[in-house]
Amino acid sequence: MAQIVFFENVHPSARAVFEAAGYSDIATHSTALPAAELRAALRGAEVVGIRSRTHLDAELLAEFPDIRVVGCFCIGTNQVDVDAAMKRGIPVFNAPFSNTRSVAELVLGEAILLLRRIPEKNLRVHQGHWDKSAAGAFEARGKTLGIVGYGNIGSQISTLAEAIGMRVVYFDVEAKLPLGNARAAASLTELLNQSDVVTLHVPGGKSTENIINADTLSQMRRGAILINASRGAVVDIDALNTALREGHLAGAALDVFPSEPKGPDEPLASPLIGLPNVILTPHIGGSTQESQENIGREVAEKLVRFLRAGTTKTAVNFPELAYVEPAGAARILHVHRNAPGALGSLDNLLAEHGLNIVSQTLQTRGQIGYVVTDVDGTVDDAVMSALRSHPITVRCDRL
C-alpha cells in the first residue's frame, strides 16, 4: 500500500478520495517545511502532494527514489522540476480548472472596486474623512476590459464581465474562439490602447517575463487599471510603481509578485506598499473553500487513478495514457528511454519469463516512453529485477 504525504494544508477532500479508494497510510503537514524537516517527511513516501511553497528540485527528487508520483494541489507547477521528474519516471499532476471561478470572481471584484476608487475611499473613512466626491469613480458598465491570455480563467472572466455590461477584448498568442461578444485584438499593443481595465492571465516563463514593462505601460490609456492574478514575473514592478505614482494609471491590483514571502509572518517587500489606489493580496486567487475542496478532489482522483491503473492523462510532464480497464493477472508500468527497439526489448524480456501479453498501451514524450502492459502469469521479484536492471529502463512498477 502506497505511503502518501501531503504538505501545506491540502484540503481534507483529498484524504477522503484516497480513503474511499482504500489508501490509509496518509501523513499530513499544515505548512511547507524547512529543508531538514521536509527530507524527514519525504522518507519512504511514494505519493507527494504539495501546493505552491514546497519546492521539489532535481536534487531532492534524486534523493528520494521511492517517489512515484507528485500532485500539485494548485494550478502552477513551477515549484517542481518537472523535467527532472520526467527523466526519473515521475508524472506530475495539477488542477488547471478547479479554481477558475474563484480567480475570475476576484478579478472582476477588483476591477469594480478600483473603477469606483473604493480602496482609497475606504482608507479615507478609516482615517476620519468623509469624502463623498464622485471624481474619478466610474461604473463598470460600458467600460472595455482587456484580457491578456484567453484560457480557462480569461475566458470565464470574459463571460462574467459581459454579464455586467462591459465590452471585452482579448489577446492570446494562440488563436482562441471568443465567448459571447468578446473580440480578439490583433496585438498586445492594440489591446492596451483601448482597454479601461487590463487583466493578465498568462503562464510564467521566459516568454512572458516582464511583458508589462515601462514601454507597454505607456501604451495603456491614461487612467486605466492593471490587474495581475497570473504570475509575479509578468509585471515589471518598478515600472508599474512609476506609472502609478506619476498618475498614468488610476490603480492596480496584484495577487502575485516576483518574490513572495515564505510564510505568513514575513512581510511583502514591494515599492507598492502604502499606495492607496493599489490592492495587494497574498496569492489568494484560488483560495476559496469551494476551489480548495474541488482542487483536493481533482488532484487526488488523478493520483488514485495512477496508483490503481497507471493512468497519466493530464499529467503536465509525462506521456499521457488514458484509463484502460485492467486485464490479465498483473499490470506492469514501464518507463524507458525513448529509443528504437525499446518496446521490442521489453516484450522479449517478458516472453523470456513466460509472460503472455494480454493488453499493451504505449506513448512517448521527449526523452521517455511509457508503456502499460497487462500480462497473464506471475510477475515475481525476479521479473521485476530483470526489468529494472535492463539498460533501457528508467523506472518500472507493478500493480
C-alpha positions in Angstrom: 0.0 0.0 0.0 1.4 3.4 -1.1 2.7 5.8 1.5 1.2 9.2 0.9 2.3 12.6 2.3 0.6 16.0 2.0 2.1 19.4 2.7 0.7 22.9 3.1 -2.8 22.1 4.4 -4.1 20.3 1.4 -7.9 20.2 1.7 -9.4 17.2 3.5 -11.3 16.3 0.3 -8.0 14.8 -1.0 -7.7 12.5 2.0 -11.3 11.5 1.6 -10.7 10.4 -2.0 -7.7 8.3 -1.0 -9.5 6.7 1.9 -12.5 5.9 -0.3 -10.1 4.1 -2.6 -8.7 2.1 0.3 -5.5 4.0 1.0 -4.9 4.7 4.6 -1.2 5.4 5.1 -1.5 9.2 4.8 0.6 11.8 6.6 -0.4 15.5 6.5 1.6 18.6 7.3 -0.2 22.0 7.7 2.7 24.1 6.2 5.7 24.0 3.9 8.6 22.5 5.9 12.2 23.6 6.3 14.7 21.6 4.3 15.7 19.1 7.0 12.1 18.5 8.2 11.0 18.2 4.5 13.6 15.5 3.9 12.5 13.6 7.0 8.8 13.8 6.0 9.6 12.5 2.5 11.4 9.4 3.7 9.6 6.4 2.2 6.9 8.5 0.5 5.6 7.2 -2.8 2.9 9.9 -3.3 3.7 13.5 -2.6 1.0 16.3 -2.5 2.1 19.9 -2.3 0.8 23.4 -3.0 2.9 26.4 -4.1 5.5 26.8 -1.3 7.1 23.3 -1.2 9.8 23.0 -3.8 10.8 19.7 -5.3 14.0 20.2 -7.3 16.2 17.7 -9.2 18.4 17.1 -6.2 15.5 16.3 -3.9 13.8 14.0 -6.4 17.1 12.1 -6.8 17.5 11.8 -3.1 14.1 10.0 -2.7 13.8 7.3 -5.4 10.6 5.9 -3.7 8.6 8.9 -5.0 6.4 7.5 -7.8 4.0 10.5 -8.4 3.6 14.1 -7.4 0.4 16.1 -7.1 0.4 19.9 -7.2 -2.8 21.0 -5.5 -2.9 24.2 -7.4 -2.7 25.4 -11.0 1.0 26.1 -11.3 3.8 23.5 -11.3 6.8 25.9 -11.2 7.7 24.6 -7.7 8.6 21.2 -9.2 11.4 20.5 -11.6 9.1 18.7 -14.0 11.8 17.8 -16.5 13.9 16.1 -13.8 10.7 14.3 -12.6 10.0 13.1 -16.1 13.5 11.8 -16.5 13.1 9.8 -13.3 9.7 8.4 -14.5 7.6 10.5 -12.1 4.4 12.0 -13.5 3.3 15.4 -12.1 -0.4 16.3 -11.9 -2.1 19.6 -11.1 -5.5 21.2 -11.1 -5.8 23.5 -14.1 -9.6 24.0 -13.8 -10.8 23.8 -10.2 -10.1 27.3 -9.1 -11.1 29.1 -12.3 -14.3 30.6 -10.9 -12.6 31.8 -7.7 -9.9 33.7 -9.7 -12.4 35.1 -12.1 -14.6 36.5 -9.3 -11.7 38.0 -7.6 -10.5 39.8 -10.7 -14.0 41.1 -11.6 -14.5 42.3 -8.0 -11.1 44.1 -8.0 -12.0 45.8 -11.3 -15.2 47.1 -9.9 -13.6 48.3 -6.7 -10.8 50.1 -8.5 -13.1 51.7 -11.0 -15.1 53.1 -8.1 -12.0 54.1 -6.2 -13.2 52.0 -3.2 -9.7 51.3 -1.7 -9.0 55.0 -1.5 -12.4 55.9 -0.1 -12.2 53.1 2.4 -8.9 54.3 3.7 -10.1 57.9 3.9 -13.1 56.8 6.1 -10.8 54.8 8.4 -8.6 58.0 8.7 -11.5 60.1 9.7 -12.5 61.7 6.3 -16.0 61.7 4.8 -15.1 62.2 1.1 -18.3 61.7 -1.0 -16.8 63.1 -4.2 -17.6 61.2 -7.4 -14.4 62.4 -9.1 -12.6 59.6 -10.8 -15.2 57.0 -9.9 -16.9 55.1 -12.8 -19.4 52.3 -13.4 -18.0 49.1 -14.9 -20.9 49.1 -17.4 -19.7 50.3 -20.8 -16.0 50.1 -20.0 -13.6 47.9 -22.0 -11.9 45.0 -20.3 -8.7 43.8 -22.0 -7.9 40.2 -21.2 -4.3 39.1 -21.9 -4.4 35.3 -22.1 -7.8 33.8 -23.1 -7.5 30.5 -21.5 -9.7 28.8 -18.8 -9.7 31.8 -16.4 -9.5 34.6 -19.0 -12.5 33.2 -20.9 -14.6 32.9 -17.8 -13.8 36.5 -16.8 -14.9 37.4 -20.2 -18.3 35.9 -19.7 -18.8 37.4 -16.2 -17.7 40.9 -17.4 -20.1 40.9 -20.3 -22.9 40.0 -17.8 -22.4 43.3 -16.1 -22.2 45.2 -19.3 -18.5 45.5 -20.0 -17.1 45.3 -23.5 -14.4 42.6 -23.8 -11.3 42.4 -26.0 -8.7 39.8 -25.6 -5.2 38.9 -26.9 -3.7 35.4 -26.9 -0.6 34.1 -28.7 -2.8 31.2 -29.8 -6.0 31.5 -31.9 -9.0 31.3 -29.5 -12.7 31.3 -30.3 -14.4 34.2 -28.5 -17.2 33.7 -26.0 -20.3 35.9 -26.2 -19.5 39.2 -27.8 -15.8 39.3 -27.0 -13.4 40.0 -29.8 -9.7 39.3 -30.4 -7.2 42.1 -30.6 -4.5 41.8 -33.3 -1.7 42.6 -30.9 -1.0 43.3 -27.3 -0.5 47.0 -28.2 -4.0 47.2 -29.8 -5.5 45.7 -26.6 -3.6 48.1 -24.3 -4.5 51.1 -26.4 -8.3 50.6 -26.0 -8.8 49.0 -22.6 -10.0 50.7 -19.4 -9.0 47.7 -17.4 -6.3 45.2 -18.3 -6.2 41.8 -16.6 -3.3 39.3 -17.1 -3.8 35.6 -17.3 -0.7 34.2 -19.0 1.7 31.4 -18.0 5.1 32.0 -16.4 8.4 31.6 -18.1 10.8 33.5 -20.3 8.2 34.2 -23.0 6.0 36.3 -20.6 8.7 37.7 -18.2 8.1 41.5 -17.8 5.7 41.7 -20.7 4.2 44.6 -18.8 7.1 47.0 -18.6 7.7 50.7 -19.0 7.0 50.5 -22.7 3.8 48.5 -22.6 2.6 50.6 -19.6 3.0 53.7 -21.7 0.7 52.1 -24.3 -2.1 51.8 -21.8 -4.8 54.5 -21.6 -4.2 57.3 -19.1 -6.4 56.5 -16.1 -6.5 52.7 -16.9 -6.3 49.9 -14.3 -4.0 46.9 -14.3 -4.8 43.6 -12.6 -2.3 40.7 -12.4 -3.5 37.3 -11.0 -1.3 35.2 -13.2 2.5 35.1 -12.4 4.6 37.6 -10.5 7.3 37.9 -13.1 4.9 39.0 -15.8 5.0 42.6 -14.5 8.0 44.9 -14.0 7.0 46.2 -10.5 9.4 49.2 -10.6 7.9 50.3 -13.9 4.4 49.8 -12.5 5.3 51.8 -9.4 6.4 54.7 -11.6 3.2 54.6 -13.7 1.1 54.7 -10.6 2.9 57.4 -8.7 3.1 59.6 -11.9 -0.7 59.2 -12.3 -0.6 57.4 -15.7 -2.6 54.5 -14.2 -5.5 55.1 -11.9 -5.0 51.9 -9.9 -3.7 48.3 -9.8 -4.4 45.0 -8.2 -1.8 42.3 -7.7 -2.2 38.9 -6.3 1.2 37.5 -7.4 4.7 39.0 -7.1 8.2 38.3 -8.4 9.4 37.4 -4.9 6.8 36.3 -2.4 7.1 35.8 1.4 7.9 32.3 2.5 5.5 32.3 5.5 2.5 34.2 7.0 4.6 36.3 9.3 7.1 37.5 6.6 6.2 40.9 5.1 6.0 41.5 1.4 8.8 43.7 0.1 7.4 45.9 -2.6 7.6 49.6 -3.6 3.8 49.4 -4.0 3.2 49.1 -0.2 1.2 52.0 1.0 -0.2 53.2 -2.3 -4.0 53.9 -1.6 -5.0 53.0 -5.2 -3.4 49.6 -5.1 -4.9 46.3 -3.9 -2.3 43.8 -2.8 -3.5 40.3 -1.9 -1.3 37.3 -0.7 -1.6 35.0 -3.7 -5.2 34.0 -2.8 -6.8 34.0 -6.3 -7.8 30.4 -5.8 -8.2 30.5 -2.1 -11.8 29.9 -1.5 -13.4 27.0 0.3 -15.1 25.8 -2.9 -12.0 25.9 -5.0 -9.8 24.2 -2.4 -12.3 21.4 -2.0 -12.5 21.0 -5.7 -8.8 21.1 -6.2 -8.3 18.5 -3.4 -10.7 16.2 -5.1 -9.5 16.7 -8.7 -5.8 16.1 -8.0 -6.4 13.2 -5.6 -8.6 11.4 -8.1 -5.8 11.7 -10.7 -3.2 10.3 -8.2 -5.5 7.4 -7.3 -6.1 6.6 -11.0 -2.3 6.5 -11.5 -1.8 4.2 -8.4 -4.6 1.9 -9.4 -4.2 1.7 -13.2 -1.1 3.7 -14.2 -3.3 6.3 -15.9 -1.3 9.5 -16.7 -4.0 11.5 -18.7 -3.5 15.3 -18.0 0.0 14.8 -16.4 2.0 18.0 -17.2 5.3 16.3 -17.9 4.6 12.8 -19.0 3.4 10.7 -21.9 -0.4 10.7 -21.4 -2.1 7.3 -21.3 -5.9 7.3 -20.7 -7.6 4.8 -18.4 -7.6 1.2 -19.6 -9.5 -1.5 -17.8 -7.0 -3.9 -16.2 -6.8 -7.3 -17.9 -4.8 -10.4 -17.2 -3.1 -11.3 -13.9 -0.9 -8.3 -13.4 -0.1 -4.9 -14.8 3.4 -3.6 -15.4 4.1 0.2 -15.6 7.4 0.6 -17.6 9.1 3.9 -18.2 12.0 3.7 -20.6 14.4 5.8 -22.7 12.7 6.8 -25.9 15.0 4.8 -28.2 14.5 2.5 -31.2 13.6 -1.1 -30.2 12.6 -0.2 -26.6 9.2 -1.9 -26.8 10.6 -4.9 -28.5 13.2 -5.3 -25.7 10.5 -5.1 -23.1 8.3 -7.7 -24.9 11.2 -10.1 -25.4 12.1 -9.9 -21.8 8.6 -10.7 -20.7 8.5 -13.6 -23.2 11.7 -15.0 -21.7 10.0 -15.2 -18.3 6.9 -17.0 -19.8 4.6 -14.0 -19.5 1.8 -13.6 -22.2 0.9 -10.0 -23.1 -2.9 -9.5 -22.8 -3.1 -5.8 -23.4 -0.5 -3.1 -24.1 -0.6 0.7 -24.4 2.4 2.9 -25.3 3.0 6.6 -25.6 6.2 8.7 -25.8 7.1 12.2 -24.9 10.5 13.8 -25.4 13.2 11.6 -23.9 11.0 8.9 -22.4 8.4 6.3 -23.4 5.7 4.9 -21.1 4.0 1.6 -21.6 1.3 -0.1 -19.6 1.3 -3.9 -20.1 -1.2 -6.4 -18.8 0.1 -10.0 -18.7 -1.0 -13.4 -17.8 1.4 -15.2 -15.4 3.2 -14.4 -12.2 5.2 -11.1 -12.1 7.6 -12.1 -9.3 10.6 -10.3 -7.9 12.9 -12.0 -10.5 10.8 -10.5 -13.3 10.8 -7.0 -11.8 14.6 -7.2 -11.1 15.2 -8.1 -14.8 13.0 -5.3 -16.0 14.5 -2.7 -13.7 18.1 -3.7 -14.5 17.6 -3.5 -18.2 19.7 -0.7 -19.7 16.7 1.0 -21.4 14.6 1.1 -18.2 14.0 4.4 -16.3 11.5 3.1 -13.9 9.3 0.0 -13.5 6.5 -0.8 -11.1 3.8 -3.5 -10.9 0.2 -3.2 -9.9 
